[in-house]
Amino acid sequence: MTLHICEVTAKNWRSVAALNVAKDQQQFIESNAFSLAESLYEGNGTSVGLYDGETLVGYAMYGWYWEKRKSVWLDRFMIDQQYQGKGYAKRFLRILIQFLQDKFECKIIYLSLHPDNKLAMGLYESFGFRLNGDIDDEGPVVGVVMELLLDEHTSL
């Protein structure tokens, strides 16, 4: 298994847009097509495909770096429905956190999720993310904000 992330480009955007979560999860996250348009036209976020070798299994978006706080957002993290339950979410979350630490030298990673998405909340909590009391109402899906406080002792 060779897991890696790859920025979305003209060559892979259609495949990324075609990824979907399970039907009972759709109320928890914006569609990838919406997220791709947001990252393209608003210019704050970067869209990445999540690959196992040559196989596209998921998607994430990151950005909104804030120098003053040394913080960055991880957004729209999803694994396609046909690849769920295979351990990809844990492995890719670890890769994404490390990638963001290396790229931004950040001290805080924020994310938001629908408050009823208990499965995702449990995953994030297992990595040290904690609810911070804020609400993310910037997009179509209103979410609660979680943060991961990083320091030199953080090990994944």
Stockholm file with secondary structure:
# STOCKHOLM 1.0

chainA/1-156         MTLHICEVTAKNWRSVAALNVAKDQQQFIESNAFSLAESLYEGNGTSVGLYDGETLVGYAMYGWYWEKRKSVWLDRFMIDQQYQGKGYAKRFLRILIQFLQDKFECKIIYLSLHPDNKLAMGLYESFGFRLNGDIDDEGPVVGVVMELLLDEHTSL
#=GR chainA/1-156 SS CCEEEEECCTTTHHHHHHCCCCGGGGGGSCCHHHHHHHHHHHCSEEEEEEEETTEEEEEEEEEEEETTTTEEEEEEEEECGGGTTSSHHHHHHHHHHHHHHHHHCCSEEEEEECTTCHHHHHHHHHTTCEEEEEEECSSSSCEEEEEEECCTTCCC
#=GC SS_cons         CCEEEEECCTTTHHHHHHCCCCGGGGGGSCCHHHHHHHHHHHCSEEEEEEEETTEEEEEEEEEEEETTTTEEEEEEEEECGGGTTSSHHHHHHHHHHHHHHHHHCCSEEEEEECTTCHHHHHHHHHTTCEEEEEEECSSSSCEEEEEEECCTTCCC
//
